[in-house]
Amino acid sequence: MPFWSLMVETLWEVQLTFSDPGAFGTLGVGGGFALGAKLCRPDSEIWIVYGDGSLGYSIAEYDTFTRHKTPVISIVGNDAGWTQISREQVPLFGSNVACGLEFTDYHTVAEGYGGRGILLNRANENEIENVIKEAQKMCKQGHSVLINTLIGKTNFREGSISV
């Protein structure tokens, strides 16, 4: 089967199980989307894919997930920056001011809200499959899980326009 055909078939199968807020200023909606998805499909495994900038807007939802017993799994690509903003700001203004973040221990923050946290970095990068399986196991036991994935900087989106 050609790649494009396989992709269309796969997209058709998941069309009602994937939410993307689009590119119009919806930063940080992942927690609310996941909560709604879990309430509508309580037996489904719900995943949130975050950047570290957007996670900062809704990590407190881990308290909501815990209090309302709505376990989800989050994975955050933590590159310690508002990289989408920095990508345009630096060429225009020559400064990265306010775009640099720290490699925050988001996994610890999730634990503070009653969830479970896992750090994925160079020390355990070869264990990614086991990390995912462990997150799935904890989620099935009723715990929300955040996988804090420390990643490096890249210019793969250089030249793209943010809206």
Number of C-alpha atoms within 10 A of each C-alpha: 6 6 8 9 10 11 12 10 12 11 13 10 10 10 10 8 11 11 13 9 12 9 9 8 10 11 17 19 17 24 25 14 17 22 21 13 20 20 15 10 12 15 10 14 14 22 21 17 16 21 21 27 23 18 24 14 14 16 20 15 18 28 17 17 24 18 12 11 15 22 29 30 23 26 22 23 19 27 21 19 19 18 21 16 15 19 19 17 15 13 10 9 10 10 11 17 10 10 17 14 14 10 15 15 15 22 22 17 17 25 18 14 18 18 24 21 24 21 19 22 15 11 8 11 14 11 13 13 10 12 17 15 12 14 24 20 13 19 20 15 10 16 24 29 28 28 23 26 24 19 15 9 10 9 8 7 11 10 9 10 10 12 7
